[in-house]
């Protein structure tokens, strides 16, 4: 009886080979079933906020609590960001399948409770439960794909993941509006239950990953400190300049708390036997560089998705009902380019050129968007968005691919969660910083063009849709449109300047051969994939006391 069979109870994979790393070569046909389940789980996490955002006016009308409205989104975002690295580490320690199934159950529990909420306070609390599960969904999907499919083959599935993202962004508002109008707002949460049940059954029945147990205690102190630091950072970026002034005691206190918690976390992680975030992975230059690039991608992507619809609704008179469709040129370009980049990576094993091209296109796309004004047509803005989307398409999944290829298999969950976390925090910073710049510019332009008649609008930017604008006096409406155009010009030009950092960083990425790409230089036949190629696979297994007691091969029922 094989080791994996005797220690895990799971049947060994039918293929033979080394025990470390995902199987290379053709995948079983049933891998599509597993990937479908993983895509459903990813769709659950990404679609939820889009649907709920559309239902929020109806929710407030029934439950009240308008003053706490922002917390419905903030509690979900906070819980997702804070739990992401913890789910990743738990998957590395105890096996990915069980932890992933647990995250689905937590998400569905939060969804059911949210749908049954009777007060705004209950909804906020249950949304936090949802967010806890969502953090595990995203990390679990990425890490399980990393376990099942070697990096060389992983590129062909990039289009699927980016397609799910595009589907959520485009379809979310439309689905949310339809559900709210015909079934009621509670079904915006209940809709997760049948989808989640399908994902649960498919993953349980088909996917078999080795159960493993690493020696060493869970790094509870590190988890608490990291959670505190992430929470403080997200609150600073969420509240700064909106709920509280940047110089207020609340924002300053949260900023200090974030710095202190982060410093304490770094000290604790240096001594922990099984750190929740092993700092050693940042010694790999590729991992550090691609994490920085991922942060910047999140920064510009979420900033663009926030202010592009605002520009099109306010300046170009588009309808807010179809807000997801406004981003279609960017999302289609992102999906198409990601699919092409993935196929090329699979066929050639080369990927360094993609972060470089992507970084350049993002800079160009943001610069072009910064040239928009009140005379810019929808076609022209669509072309500019397509350029930005193409740049993001070259980077969206390549960042995860390089991050996972830069660490040992035992740290796959940590690499996936760290990459996801930095992209999420980058998005929070992007929306916050760009929002502050946008508001400041809008207020300046309104003061110059609108005078006293526009003073009320200057303090309440981004609150007017096309129908409301049509009712304003012509001078005030034109002043506001010029102000919004000036604000978007500022944020996109600043974004282009920041994106230059990512473009420069991409030149320093080393093209390490992808695991599963065939025999590597210096690797004996049948040896460990990647051995001798300069990857993290050459390193000895992590910290003392972290060696897994059982190692097995992933398998899929056929």
N, C-alpha and C positions, 0 to 999 in steps of 0.2 A: 504494500500500500504506500502511495506517495505521501510525502510530508504534508502537502497542502490538503490532501484528502483526509488524512488522519487527524489533522489539527483543526480543520475548519468545517469539515462535514460537507463541503461543496465539491462537486465533481471536478477533477482537473480538466484543464483545457485539452482539446484533442491534439493540438499542435505541440511539438516539443521544442525545447530551446531553453535559454537562460531564464531564471526566475525573476530577474529584474527588468522592468520596462514592459511596455505594451507589446503585444504580438505584432510583428510586421507582416507585410504581404497582404493578400486578399483577405477581406473581412467576411465573416459569415453573413448570409443574407439577413438573418434576424437582427443584425446590428442596426438595420433600418428601423426595426420596431423599438429598440432601446432609444435610438436617436429621436424618434417621434415622441416617445414619452418624455425625454429630456427637453425637447423643444416646447412641449405643452407646459412643462414646469417653468421654463424660462418665460413663456408667454404669460403665465399667471402672475409672475413677479412684475413684469414690465407693463402689462395691460392694466393692472389694478388702479394705479394712480391716474391713468388717463381716463378710465371710466368714471371713477369717483369724482374727479375734478368737474366733469360735466353734470353730475348729480348734486353737487354741493348746494346750489341755490334751493333746490327742492328739500334737501335734508335740513337746511337751516330754517326753511319755512315751517317744517313740522316739529323739529326738536328745539328750535330757538338757539340761543347761545351764539349769536353772531360775533360777539367779541372774542370767542374762542375758536373761530373758524379756522385760522391758520394752523392751529394745533392738530387738526385732523390730518393734515399733510405732514407737519413737522414731526409728530410722534412716530409716524410710519417711517419717515426718512431717518430719524435718529436711531430707531431700533434696528433698521436694516444696516446702517453704516457701522454701528457699534458691535453688532453680532457677526458681521462678515468674517473677521479674522478668527473669531472663536470657532465658528462652524468649520472653517478650513483646517484648523489645528485638530479639532475633534475627529474629523475624517481621517487625517493622517495617523492619529493614534489608535482609533478603534475600528477603522474600516469605513469605507465611504458609503456603501449601500445602506447600512442601518442608519447612519447619521443623515443621509439624504432623505430617506423615508420619514425620519423623525421631523425634518424641517417641513416636508409637505404636510404632515399631520398638524404641526403647529400653525402653519399658514391657513389650512382649512378650518381649524378651530377658531382662529382669529376672524376669518371671513364669516363663519356662522354666527359668532357672537356679535360682530359688527352689524350684521343684518337684523339682529334682534334688539339692538340698542334702543333704549327708551329715553335717554338723555344725551346731551352732547358730551358730558363727562364720561359716560359709558363708552360712547363711540370713540373718543380719543384713546381711552385705555385699551379697548379691543383692537384699535388700529395699530397700537404698539405691539400687541401680540402678533398681528399679521406681519408687521415689519420684522419681527424676530425670525419668523419662518421664511420670509422673503430673502433675508441675508443668506440663509442656508441653501435656498433654491439656486441662486445665481452661482455661488461657489461650487455647489455640488455638481451642477451641470458641467461647468468648465473642468473640474477635477476628474470627473468620471470619464469625460471624453479624453482627457489626458491619460487616464489609465488604459482605456480601451484601444485608442488609435494612436499609432506612432506619429510624431510631428511631421514626418515626410508625407504621410497620408492625410494628416488632419486638415491640410489646406483645402481639400475638395469639399469639406463640410462647412467652410467659412460662410459661404453664401446662405446656407440655411439659418445660421445664427443671426446674421445681419438682416436676413429676410424677416425673421421673427421680430426684431427690433423695429423694422419699418412697418410691419403689420400692426404692431402695438401703437406706434405713433400716429399712423394714418387712421386705423380703424377704431382706436380707443374712444375718441370723442364722439364718433358716429354711433358706435355701439352703446356708449353710455347714454346718449340722448334718446336713442330708441327704447332702451330698457326702461329708463326713467319715465318716459311718456306713456308707455303701454303696460308695463308690469309694476312700476313703482320703484322708488330708489333702493329699497331693501334688496331687490334682485340684482343690483349692481355689485353686491357682495355674494349673494347666493349663487350667482352664475359661476363662481369659482369652484363650487362643490362638485358638480358632475365632471368638470374638466380635471380637477385634482384627483377624483376617484379613479378616472381612467388612467392617469399617470401612475397612481399608486399600484393598480393592478398590473399594469404592463411592466413596470420596473420590478415588482415582486416576483412575477412569473418568469421573466426572461433573463434578467440580469443576474449574474453570479460573480461577485467580487470576493476575494479571500478575506475572511475575518482575521483581523490582526490586533495584537495587543502590545503596545510598547511599554517597556518598563519605565518607571519614573512617575512622579505625581503630577497631576494637572497644575499648571501654573496659575493658580487662582489669583494671586496678588497681581501678576502681570496682566491678567485678563481684566481685573477691576480698574487698574491704572490706565490701560489702553482704552477701555470703555469711557472712563472719565475724560480722557484727553480728546477722544473723537467727539463725544457729546458736547464738550465745551466749544470745540472748533466749529461744529455744525451750527450750534446756536449763535455763535458770533457771526458767522456768515449769513445765517437766516434772519437774525434780528437787527444786525448792524445797519443803520441808516433807514430802517423801516419802523420796527417796533420801538427801538431806542436809538438815540443819537450815538455816533461812533465814540464820542468822548464821555458818554454816560458811565456812571458807576457800574451798571450792570454789564456793559460790554467790556469795560476795562477789567472788571473782576473776572469775567469769563475768560478773557485773553490771558490773564495771569494764571488762572487755574489750568488752562490748556498747556501753558509752558511748563508749569511746575509738574503737572501730571505726566507730561511727555518725558521730562528729565528723569523723574523717578522711575518711569517705565523702562527707560534705557538702562538705568543702573540695575534694576531687578533682572532684566533679561540677560545681562552679562553673567549673572551668577546662577540663573535657573537651570536645573538639570534637563527640563523639557520645556523650553520657552515657548510661549504662545506665538511669538514671532521671532524665529531665530535670526539674530542680527548678522550671522555669518553669510546669509544668502546675499547680503548687500556688498560683500567683498567681491562678488562676481560683477565685473564691470558691465557686461551685457545686461544683467538683471537690473542694476541700478539705473543704467541709461534708459532702458525700455520702460521702467517704472516712471521715470521723469517724463518721458514722452507720453505715456498713458495719462498722467496727471494733466498735461497740457492739452491732450485731445479732449478729455472731459471738460476742461476749462472752456475751450472754444466751442465745443459741440453744444453743451447745455446753454451757453450764452447765446449762440446763434438761434437755437430752437425757442428761446424766450423772446428775443427781440425781432426776429424775422416776421412772425405772425402779427406782432404789434405794428410793424411798419406797413405791412400789406393791408391790414384792417383800417389803420388810421389814415395813411397817406394815399394808398391805392384803392381804398373803398371796398375791400373784399369783405365777405360775410364771415362772421365769427363762427357760424354753425359748421362750416367746412374747414375749420382751422387746421385739421390734420392734413387736408389736401393741399394746403398752401405750401407745405414742405415737400411735396411730392418730387419736384426736380432734384432736390438735395438727396432725398432718401433713395430714389431709384438709381441715381448715379452711385451712391455709396454701396448699394446692394450689388449692382452690376460689376463695379470695379473690384469689390471684395471677392466676388466669385471668380473673376479672371485671375486676380492675384493668387487666390488659393489653388487654382488649377495649375498655374505656372510653377508655384512652389512645389506642388506634388510631383510634377513632371521633371523638374530640374534640380530640386533641392536648394535652390538659390532664393534668398529672401532679402538680403541687405539693401538692394536697390529700392525696395518698396517703401521703407520708412523715409528714404531720401526723397523719392518722388512725391510721396504723400505729404511730407513736411513742406516741400516747395509749393504744391498745389493749395495747401491750406493757407499759406502766407498769401499767395496770389488771390485766392478766393475771398479771403477776408479783406484784402486791399480793395478788390473790385466792389465788394458790398459796401465798403466805406465811401465809395464814390456815388452812391445812390442819393437822389434828391426827390423833390416833389414832382419832377418831370419824368422820372424813370418809369418805363413801362413794365408791365408784369412779365413780358417775354424776356426783357433784359435782365430783370432781377432773377428770373428763373435760370437763365444761363449762368449768372454769377453763383447762384446756389448750387448748380450742378458742378461747377468747378470745386467749390468747397466740399461738396459731397464726395466727389471723386478722391480728393485728398484724404478725407476721413476713411473712405473705403480701403485705401492702401494701408491704413494704420489700425483700424478697429480690431481685427483679429490677429494681425501680425504681432501686435504688442503682447497679447496673451500667449501666442505661439513661442515667441522668443523668451518670455518670462518662464514658461514651463520647461523649455529646452535648456535653461540655464541652471537648473537645480537637479538634485537627485530625486529619484522617484518617490522616496519617502517624504519629501517636502512638497509634493505636487499640490496638495491642498493649501499649504501656506503660500506658495507662489501664486496660485489662482486667486486666493482671497486678498493677498496684498495688491495684486494688479487691479482687481475689482475695487478695492477700498480706495486706492489712490485716484482712480478714475472718478469715483463717486465724490471724493473730497475736492478734486479738481473742479467738478461740476458745481459744487456748492460755492467754492471760491469764485468761479466764473460768473455765476448768476449774481452773487453779492457785489463783487467789484464792478462788473459791468453795469449792474443796476444803479450803483451809487454814481458812477460816471454819467450814465444816461440821465438820471434825475437832475443832476447838477447842470448839465448842458441844456436840458429842456427848460429849466427854470430861467436860465440866462437868456435863452432865445425868446421865451415868452415875455420876459421883462422888456426886451428890446423892441419886439414887434407888437405885442398885444397891449401893453400898458396896463392901466388899472382894471380894464374890463376882463383881462385874462388872468388876473392875480389868483383867482380861485382855482383855475385849472392848473396853474404852475405848481401848486402844492398837492395835487391829486392826479398826477400823470398816470397814464396807462389804464384809466378807468372808463374811457369813452370808446364805444364801438361806432361803426359806420352810421347806424341809425341815429345815435345821440349826436354825433358830429353834424349831421344834416340839419338839426334843429338850431344850431348855434348861429349867431350873426356871422356874415361872411368874413369880416376882418378877424374875428376871434378864431373862427375855424381855420382860416388860412395861416394865422399865426401858430396855432397848435400843430398843424400839419408840418410847417417848417421846423417847429421845435422838435417834433418827433424825428423828422429826417435828420436834423442836426445831431440829435442824441444817438441815433443808430450809426451815423457817420463816425462819431467819437468812439463808440464801443468797438466797432469793427476795425478801425485803424489801430486802436490800442491792442485789440486781439491779434492783429497781424504782427505787431511789434513783438508781442509775447510769443507768438508761434515761431518766430525766427529762432528762439532758443531751442525748440524741439527740432527744427530743421538742422541746426548746427550739431546738436547732440546725435542725430541719426548718422552722421558721418563717422562717428567713433565706434559704432557697433561693429563687432567682429562677426564675420559669417562663419559660425561654428556649424559643422555638419549636423544635420538633423538626425536624431535617433530614429532608427527604422528605415534609414535611407540606403541600406545595404552595407557591406563590409566597410569598415572604417580603417584608415591607415593605422597600422600598428596593432590591430585587433586580431587575435587568433580566431580561427574558425570556430564558431560556437561560443565565443566569449561574450562578455557583457557588451551590450550595444553601447556604442559611444566610447568604449575604452580606448584610450590613447588619442582621442580627438581633441583633447583640451577642454572638454565640457566638465560640468560638475560631477559627472559620473566617475571621473578619475579619483575623486576625493574619497577618503575613507568614510564609512558611515558616521553620521553626525556626532553629537555629544555623547559622552559616556552615559550609559544607562538609557540610551534611546533606541538601541537595536531592537527591531521587531522580533517577537518570539516566534512568529510564523509568517512566512512569505509565500504567497501563492500566485498563480496566474489568473488573470481575469478571464471569464468565459461567458458565453452567451448560448442559451439553449437554441438549438436549431430544430 
